[in-house]
Amino acid sequence: MKMTIPKSFITSVLLFSFLIAEFSFVNMQTSASEDWYKASVFTPAKSFTSGAEGPAVDKNGILYAVNFEKQGTIGQVTPGGEGSIFVELPAGSIGNGIRFHSKGHMFIADYPKHNILKVDMATRKISVFAHEPKMNQPNDIAIDNKDRLYASDPNWGNGTGNIWRIDTDGKVTLLEANTGTTNGIEVSPDNKILYVNETVQRKVWAYDLSAKGEISNKRLLIEFPDFGMDGMRCDADGNLYITRHGKGTIAKVSPAGKVILEVPLSGKLPSNLAFGGKDGRTVYVTLQDSGNIETFRVETPGREWKMLKK
């Protein structure tokens, strides 16, 4: 005997199957999202000195940071968290910020010698790319889509600082003098804003950045009521990830200057961060008190990671 199944029953079954599938997908997405913004230890404690700083990821996804094992080195870290010395800087030089430009060369802020150093990644040869004796100490550096560098330049004793631009020929130009203690510095994804923070004053400033690399229209993005700040980086949506030095967190701040969330870390003295990993959504944070690197996952790739992939 042939059985006829009512169309209404078939429709109900299909609808129920769809709802189950949708629920499973949403549930899967929710489970995945639970891994966002949860920090974990990446490298062993004390693998870096208390000068752990300047994490940067090259276009091949390899992570580098300054002062691995001893001062004056650049460490290279594998995806598994194993570090080794990539280069040793010239005697008397100590690195801080690191950036990579479109041709793959590494640039390092050498603060004791007032230099921006350049490393040929193929030969590991180190040269002085720019030297400016008027600098207090080139600290953190940012890079735009035309390979121009921007350096913060704090004077810790006086609580003041400067902002410099370093062009592709090594020419150094003072953009602003006698600010607060300039530290973290970053360029927005559209290359139209330069962000600079002041550690002592706990302020983050935004400047219009022209096509020629000039700054104007300074305005306050956000001011924190407590603790300090160090390095900061943008994601591809323009959100700033700011190290809260002393608080032991990374603050995610919108382009409008609103704190979206804070990521708690094991260490209390985060110095800087970088985006990397296979999809640009892994954040690496150097910590000075524990002398290591922690990591967490985010939803949006880093601005510079995407720029290097183009």
C-alpha positions in Angstrom: 0.0 0.0 0.0 1.4 3.4 -1.0 1.6 5.9 1.9 1.0 9.6 1.1 2.9 12.0 3.4 1.1 15.3 3.9 2.9 18.3 2.5 2.4 20.1 5.8 4.4 17.4 7.6 7.3 17.7 5.1 7.3 21.4 5.5 7.4 21.1 9.3 10.3 18.6 9.2 12.3 20.9 6.8 11.6 23.9 9.1 12.6 21.9 12.2 15.8 20.7 10.4 16.6 24.3 9.4 16.1 25.6 13.0 18.3 22.8 14.4 21.1 23.6 11.8 20.8 27.3 12.6 20.9 26.7 16.3 24.0 24.5 15.9 25.7 27.2 13.7 25.0 29.9 16.2 26.0 27.7 19.1 29.3 26.9 17.2 29.9 30.6 16.6 29.3 31.4 20.3 31.7 28.6 21.4 34.3 30.0 19.0 33.8 33.5 20.2 34.5 32.4 23.8 38.1 32.1 22.8 38.4 35.8 21.9 40.4 38.1 24.2 41.6 35.4 26.5 45.3 35.8 27.2 47.7 32.9 27.7 51.5 32.6 28.2 53.3 32.2 24.9 57.0 32.2 25.8 58.7 31.1 29.1 59.1 33.7 31.9 62.4 35.5 31.9 63.2 34.5 28.3 63.4 38.2 27.6 65.0 40.9 29.9 63.0 43.5 31.7 63.5 45.5 28.5 61.1 43.2 26.5 59.6 45.5 23.9 58.9 46.2 20.2 57.1 43.0 19.0 56.7 43.0 15.2 55.6 40.4 12.7 57.2 40.2 9.2 55.3 39.4 6.0 56.1 35.7 6.5 54.4 35.7 9.9 57.6 35.4 12.0 57.6 37.3 15.3 60.5 39.4 16.5 61.0 41.4 19.8 63.9 43.2 21.4 66.2 42.1 24.3 65.9 38.3 24.1 68.0 36.7 26.8 70.1 39.9 27.1 70.0 43.6 26.3 71.0 44.6 22.8 69.5 41.6 20.9 66.6 41.0 18.6 64.8 37.7 19.3 63.0 35.6 16.8 60.1 33.5 18.1 58.6 30.5 16.4 54.8 29.8 16.2 55.3 27.4 19.0 56.8 30.1 21.3 60.5 29.0 21.0 62.9 32.0 21.0 66.4 32.5 19.7 68.7 35.4 19.0 68.2 36.7 15.5 70.8 39.5 15.6 73.0 41.2 18.2 73.0 45.0 17.8 76.2 47.0 17.7 77.9 47.7 21.0 76.0 50.3 23.0 72.8 50.0 21.0 69.6 48.8 22.5 66.4 48.4 20.6 62.9 49.5 21.4 60.2 49.7 18.7 60.5 47.5 15.6 58.7 47.8 12.3 58.9 46.2 8.8 58.4 48.1 5.5 57.0 46.8 2.2 60.4 45.5 1.0 60.8 43.4 4.1 63.6 45.3 5.9 63.4 45.6 9.6 63.7 49.0 11.3 64.6 49.4 15.0 64.5 52.4 17.3 68.0 52.4 18.9 67.4 54.7 21.9 70.8 55.1 23.5 72.5 56.1 20.2 69.6 58.2 18.8 69.4 56.0 15.7 66.9 54.2 13.5 68.7 51.0 12.6 68.0 49.0 9.4 68.4 45.2 9.2 68.7 43.4 5.9 66.7 40.3 6.7 68.5 38.1 4.1 72.1 38.9 5.2 71.3 40.1 8.8 73.5 43.1 8.1 72.8 46.1 10.4 73.2 49.7 9.3 72.3 53.1 10.6 69.3 54.2 8.5 68.8 57.6 10.3 70.6 59.4 13.1 69.3 62.5 15.0 71.4 63.7 17.9 68.6 66.1 18.9 66.4 63.2 19.8 65.9 62.4 23.5 65.6 58.7 22.7 63.7 57.3 19.7 61.2 55.0 21.5 58.3 53.5 19.6 57.9 53.7 15.8 55.0 53.4 13.4 54.9 53.1 9.6 52.5 54.4 6.9 51.7 52.9 3.5 54.5 54.9 1.9 57.1 53.3 4.1 57.6 56.5 6.1 58.4 56.0 9.8 57.1 58.1 12.8 58.9 58.0 16.1 57.9 59.0 19.6 60.7 60.6 21.6 60.1 60.9 25.3 62.1 62.9 27.9 61.3 60.9 31.0 63.1 63.3 33.3 61.2 66.4 32.2 57.9 64.7 31.4 58.0 66.0 27.9 58.5 64.6 24.4 58.6 65.1 20.6 57.3 63.5 17.5 59.5 62.8 14.4 59.1 61.6 10.9 61.8 59.6 9.1 61.4 59.6 5.3 62.4 56.7 3.0 65.8 58.3 2.4 66.6 58.6 6.1 65.8 62.3 6.4 64.5 63.1 9.9 61.9 65.9 10.4 60.6 67.2 13.7 56.7 67.2 13.5 56.0 68.5 17.0 58.1 69.4 20.0 57.5 69.8 23.8 54.5 67.6 24.0 53.8 65.3 27.0 55.9 62.1 27.4 55.3 60.6 23.9 55.4 56.8 23.9 53.0 54.7 21.8 52.5 55.8 18.2 50.4 54.4 15.4 48.9 55.2 12.0 45.2 54.5 11.2 44.2 52.0 8.5 43.4 54.7 6.0 46.7 56.5 6.7 44.9 59.7 7.5 45.4 59.8 11.3 48.5 59.6 13.5 47.8 58.5 17.1 50.3 59.3 19.8 50.0 58.6 23.5 51.6 60.3 26.5 52.5 57.9 29.3 52.7 60.3 32.2 49.8 62.5 31.2 47.7 59.3 30.3 46.4 60.9 27.2 46.0 59.6 23.6 46.1 62.3 20.9 44.9 62.1 17.3 46.4 64.2 14.5 45.3 64.5 10.9 48.1 63.0 8.8 48.5 64.4 5.3 49.6 62.6 2.1 53.0 64.4 2.6 53.4 63.1 6.2 52.6 66.3 8.0 50.4 66.5 11.1 47.7 69.0 12.1 44.4 69.3 13.9 45.5 67.8 17.2 42.7 66.6 19.4 42.3 64.4 22.4 41.0 60.9 21.6 40.9 59.5 25.2 42.3 60.2 28.7 42.6 57.5 31.2 42.1 58.2 34.9 44.8 55.9 36.2 47.9 53.8 35.3 50.2 54.5 32.4 50.4 53.5 28.7 53.1 52.2 26.5 52.8 50.8 22.9 49.7 50.6 20.8 48.5 49.2 17.5 45.5 49.5 15.3 43.4 46.7 13.9 42.0 46.8 10.3 38.8 48.5 11.6 40.7 51.3 13.2 40.3 50.3 16.8 43.4 51.0 18.9 44.8 48.3 21.2 46.6 50.1 24.0 49.0 48.6 26.6 47.9 49.7 30.1 51.3 49.7 31.8 50.9 49.0 35.5 47.3 47.8 35.2 48.2 44.6 33.3 45.6 44.9 30.6 45.2 45.7 26.9 42.5 48.3 26.2 40.6 48.1 22.9 39.5 51.7 22.1 37.2 52.6 19.2 38.1 55.4 16.7 35.6 57.5 18.6 37.7 57.2 21.8 35.5 54.7 23.7 36.8 51.8 25.6 35.2 48.7 24.1 36.8 46.1 26.4 40.0 45.3 28.3 42.0 42.1 28.1 43.5 41.1 31.4 47.1 39.7 31.3 49.2 37.6 33.7 51.9 40.3 33.9 51.3 43.9 35.1 53.8 45.7 32.8 52.8 45.2 29.1 55.1 47.3 27.0 53.9 46.7 23.4 52.0 44.5 21.1 51.7 43.2 17.5 49.2 41.4 15.3 50.1 38.2 13.6 49.4 34.5 13.2 48.0 32.9 10.1 45.1 35.2 9.8 46.4 38.4 11.5 44.1 37.9 14.5 46.6 36.8 17.1 47.9 39.5 19.3 51.4 39.2 20.9 52.2 41.3 24.0 55.6 41.8 25.5 55.7 42.0 29.3 58.5 43.6 31.2 57.8 42.3 34.7 57.6 38.6 33.6 60.1 39.0 30.8 58.0 37.1 28.3 55.3 37.3 25.6 51.6 36.6 26.1 49.0 36.1 23.3 45.3 36.3 22.7 42.9 36.0 19.8 40.8 38.9 18.4 38.0 39.1 15.8 39.7 41.6 13.4 43.2 41.3 11.8 45.8 43.9 12.5 46.1 47.0 10.3 49.8 46.5 9.5 49.4 42.7 9.0 46.9 43.4 6.2 49.2 46.2 4.8 52.2 43.8 4.6 50.1 41.1 2.9 49.2 43.4 0.0 
